[in-house]
Amino acid sequence: MDIETGKGDDKTLIDFFIAEGAPACKTKIVELGLPKDVLIVLVERKGKYVIPSGATTLKEDDLVILLADKSKLEQVAKFFQAN
């Protein structure tokens, strides 16, 4: 879903499943090192929704919904994919 902010940027909501062995797996959001303009909006874990904070630890198979600039999607995807 594309988001119009009126500032000339190109934001979208996108989701990723966290793969086993991904940099985000078993890591607190604050420790991920995501770009400053990327926001994790919601985490679905085992059928329940979690409103995340920086202290939220992401786990394998979590579905992470985030708001990001389209130009950063490839960079952001690497946090959630296995190496």
N, C-alpha and C positions, 0 to 999 in steps of 0.2 A: 504494500500500500504506500503510495507516494504521499508526502506531506508537503503542503505549501506553507512556508513560514513568512513569505512576503519579503524576505531579505536577499532573494536572488540565489539562495543555496538550493541544493537538490537532495532533500532528505527522503528516506524511506524506512518503513518498518520491515524487518526481516527476521526470520527465525533460523536457529541452528540447533541441532541435537549435539550434545557434547559426547564425543567419541572417547573410548577408552584410550588412554595414553596422550590425549590432547593436552596442550599447555594449560587450558582452563580447568581440566579435571582435577578435583581435590584442591582447588585454589580459591582463596577469598577474592571477591571482585576487586577490592582495593589493591590487591597484589598483582593483578593481571597485567597492568601497564597498557590498558586500552587507550587509544587516542582520546584526548580531552573532549572532543565533540561527539563521542559515542556514548550512548546511554542504554544500559540494560534496564528495560521497562518492567519485565515480568519473567518469572521462571515457573515452568510447569514441571512438577516432580511427582511421579507416581499418581497422576490424575488430580493433584491438588495444586493450587496456584499460590506462589510465594511472591510477595512484593519485596524485591531485593534491596539490601543496603550494602554498603561497602564490606560489611562483616559477613555477608552471605557466602558460604562455601559452595561452589558449584560441584556437581557430582556427575558421574557417567550417566548417560541417558537423560539428563535434564534437557528440557526444551527451553532455550533462552530466546526471548523476544527482545530485539533491540532497535533503537533509533539511530541511524547513521547516515552520513553523507554517502551518496552512491559511489563517489570516487574512492571511498575507503573500504568498500565491501570485500575486495580481494584480500586486503591487509587484515581485516577483522576476521575473516573466515579462518585464517591460520590459527587463531587462538582456540578454535573449537574442533579442529580436525586432528586426527592422529598424525604424528610425524612419520 
